[in-house]
Amino acid sequence: MSHSFRMSPTRNIAYERDSEYSIQLNRWFLRPIGAWPSTSSNIAEKILSRSIQLICHLLIAFTVIPCVLYIIFEPDVHLKLKAFGPMIHWLMGGANYCSLLLRSYEIRKCINHMCADWRTVERTCDREVMLRNAKFGRFVSTFCAVFMQGGVCSYSVITAVTPAIVQIGNITITMHQLPCPFYMELVDARYSPMNEIVLGLQLLSTIIVNSITVGACSLAAVFAMHACGQLNILVMKLDELVDGTENKRETTHQKLVIIVEHHLRVLSFVSQIETVMHQICLIELLGCTTDMCMLGYYTITEWELHDTKNLLTYATIFIAMSCNVFIFCYIAEILTEQCRKIGDMVYMTKWYRLHHKTALDLILIISRSNAVIRITAGKMIQLSISTFGDVMKTSFAYLNILRTVAM
């Protein structure tokens, strides 16, 4: 063999740098909103984190509650529907934020699991596989951040800089439009400086909600890619199980023990990912399906106005929502396929050259690989590429119903 298969006391001396490389973007996205799980016992850090969480909750509530009241009391159906899309986006962000905070312990367990894998990796080829998957995880995280922050923030900024002329009695005033409709009976946000204050708070709330979505998506991507890297290493070990230059049963048995332990460790990690992500995936599926439906409705209703800015913004947000759902479905698909691939790889080894008792042990690995742990949305919907297609079809089906009823 070109690489030693034997477990040795040597460890990856650069594990801290490698581990930081894999989770760095997650920390950047989640720490500013207080959602990064910390094990620090420093009282000041805990107080700061709790304060940030309280501020984020208040900003989201400041945007959502007036919007809900606006929808309830606004008599115009078109204006109700116009406010429904932004409200769903903010509600989705608030629900994901609560889920991230509630799952803080499980997220920390996954991070510690990854750090342990980086620390104990022994062979250069295994480390290269892990780095390759970590790089792809970072790419997905960056892609999600650019599209989500770029799409929704561009809509908020364009809305804010577009002046609105309002007639109040005999007075005509010019005000900044708000990204999310606001119930004026609470606070009259048409007059300066209250208009600018509400606008600023809503823009800040927009950044927070987008950061929550990006943070959740990046966690899913990084965790799933790390699991795929570990499964790829397992495939390499299975390929090296039968070596033509040695026929010692004891050596093969030691290799098999390492493979089984590695397999169980990876499956445990995948199970932890499912625990962390199933609620977030359900919220994303339901929220993005509704938002894509509403964006289609806004595009149709405003097409005749030829407002290029709004139409381009709607298209950008639609692409961002679609990419968000696709990322969750794609990483779930490849993770499921990698888990299933282990059983196929076991059969493709030269098992017929093993001792018959050792070969029988491989049946257990094949059997365990057939019971794949899947990433689901709310433990109800299995995520896959076909699920993404179903989401797109459902959103357009809802759009047809909405267009028939409301137009």
Residue pairs with C-beta under 8 A, 6 or more apart in sequence:
1 240
1 243
1 245
3 123
3 124
3 125
3 240
4 122
4 123
5 237
5 240
5 255
5 258
6 254
7 122
7 258
8 122
10 122
11 119
11 120
11 121
11 122
12 18
12 118
12 119
12 120
12 121
12 122
12 127
15 115
15 118
15 119
15 121
18 118
18 127
18 130
18 131
18 134
19 114
19 115
19 118
19 119
21 131
21 134
21 138
22 114
22 118
22 130
22 134
22 137
22 138
22 222
22 226
23 111
23 114
23 222
24 138
25 138
25 141
25 142
25 145
25 218
25 222
26 36
26 141
26 215
26 218
26 219
26 222
27 36
29 141
29 145
29 211
29 214
29 215
29 218
30 36
30 100
30 211
30 215
30 219
32 52
32 211
33 52
33 53
33 56
33 97
33 208
33 211
33 212
33 215
34 49
34 50
34 51
34 52
34 53
34 56
35 53
35 97
35 100
35 101
35 104
35 212
35 215
37 104
37 105
37 107
37 108
37 111
38 45
38 49
39 108
40 46
53 101
56 97
56 208
57 94
57 97
59 201
59 204
59 205
59 208
60 90
60 93
60 94
60 97
60 205
60 208
60 209
61 94
62 201
62 202
62 205
63 90
63 180
63 201
63 202
63 205
64 87
64 90
64 91
64 94
66 180
66 181
66 182
66 183
66 186
66 187
67 83
67 86
67 87
67 90
67 180
67 181
67 182
67 183
68 87
69 183
69 185
69 186
70 83
70 181
70 182
70 183
71 80
71 83
71 84
71 87
71 181
73 183
73 185
74 80
74 83
74 181
77 406
78 301
78 406
79 181
81 294
81 297
81 402
81 406
82 181
82 298
83 180
83 181
84 294
85 290
85 291
85 294
85 295
85 298
86 179
86 180
86 181
87 180
88 287
88 290
88 291
88 294
89 152
89 209
89 287
89 291
90 180
90 205
90 209
91 287
92 209
92 213
92 283
92 284
92 286
92 287
92 288
92 291
93 208
93 209
93 210
93 212
93 213
94 209
95 283
95 287
96 212
96 213
96 216
96 280
96 283
96 284
97 212
99 216
99 279
99 280
99 283
100 107
100 212
100 215
100 216
100 280
103 275
103 276
103 279
106 272
106 275
106 276
107 219
107 276
109 272
110 223
110 269
110 272
110 273
110 276
113 268
113 269
113 272
114 223
114 226
117 130
117 226
117 230
118 130
121 127
121 130
125 236
126 233
126 236
129 229
129 232
129 233
129 236
130 226
130 229
130 230
130 233
132 229
133 225
133 226
133 228
133 229
133 232
134 222
134 225
134 226
134 229
136 225
137 218
137 221
137 222
137 224
137 225
137 226
138 222
140 217
140 218
140 221
140 225
140 327
140 331
141 214
141 217
141 218
141 221
141 222
143 323
143 327
144 213
144 214
144 217
144 218
144 221
144 323
144 324
144 327
145 214
145 218
147 316
147 319
147 320
147 323
147 324
148 210
148 213
148 214
148 217
148 320
148 324
149 207
149 210
149 211
149 214
150 316
150 320
151 313
151 316
151 317
151 319
151 320
151 321
152 206
152 209
152 210
152 317
152 320
153 206
153 207
153 210
154 313
154 316
155 179
155 313
155 314
155 316
155 317
156 179
156 202
156 203
156 206
157 203
158 309
158 310
158 313
159 177
159 178
159 179
160 176
160 177
160 178
160 179
160 199
160 203
161 176
162 177
162 309
163 174
163 175
163 176
163 177
164 174
164 175
164 176
164 177
165 172
165 173
165 174
166 172
166 173
166 174
166 175
166 190
168 190
173 190
173 191
175 189
175 190
175 191
175 192
175 195
176 195
176 196
176 199
178 189
178 198
178 199
178 202
179 199
179 202
179 203
179 206
180 202
180 205
182 189
182 198
182 202
184 190
187 194
187 198
188 194
189 195
189 197
189 198
189 199
213 284
213 324
216 277
216 280
216 284
217 284
217 324
217 327
217 328
219 276
219 277
220 273
220 277
220 280
220 281
220 327
220 328
220 331
220 375
221 327
221 331
223 269
223 273
223 276
223 277
224 273
224 331
224 332
224 334
224 335
224 375
225 331
226 269
227 266
227 269
227 270
227 273
227 335
227 338
228 334
228 335
228 338
230 262
230 265
230 266
230 269
231 266
231 338
231 339
231 341
231 342
232 338
233 262
234 259
234 262
234 263
234 266
234 342
235 341
235 342
235 345
237 255
237 258
237 259
237 262
238 259
238 342
238 345
238 346
238 349
239 345
239 349
240 255
241 252
241 255
241 256
241 259
241 349
241 354
242 252
242 349
242 350
242 351
242 353
242 354
244 353
246 252
249 355
249 358
252 354
252 355
252 358
253 358
256 358
256 361
256 362
259 365
260 364
260 365
263 342
263 365
263 368
267 339
267 368
267 373
270 335
270 339
270 373
270 375
271 373
273 335
273 375
274 373
274 374
274 375
274 376
277 328
277 375
278 375
278 376
278 377
278 378
278 379
279 378
281 328
281 332
281 375
281 376
281 377
281 378
281 383
282 377
282 378
282 380
282 381
284 324
284 325
284 328
284 377
285 325
285 328
285 377
285 381
285 387
285 391
288 321
288 322
288 324
288 325
288 391
288 395
289 325
289 391
289 394
289 395
289 398
290 395
290 398
291 317
291 321
292 318
292 321
292 322
292 391
292 392
292 395
293 395
293 396
293 398
293 399
293 402
294 402
295 314
295 317
295 318
295 321
296 318
296 395
296 396
296 399
297 399
297 402
297 403
297 406
298 310
298 314
299 311
299 314
299 315
299 318
300 403
300 407
301 407
302 310
302 311
302 314
303 311
322 392
325 388
325 391
326 388
328 375
328 383
329 383
329 384
329 385
329 387
329 388
329 391
330 385
330 388
331 375
332 374
332 375
332 382
332 383
332 384
332 387
333 383
333 384
333 385
335 375
336 372
336 374
336 375
336 384
339 369
339 372
339 373
340 369
340 370
340 372
341 369
342 365
342 369
343 365
343 366
343 367
343 369
343 370
346 362
346 365
346 366
346 369
347 366
349 362
351 359
351 362
352 359
354 362
374 382
374 383
375 382
375 383
376 382
376 383
377 383
377 387
381 387
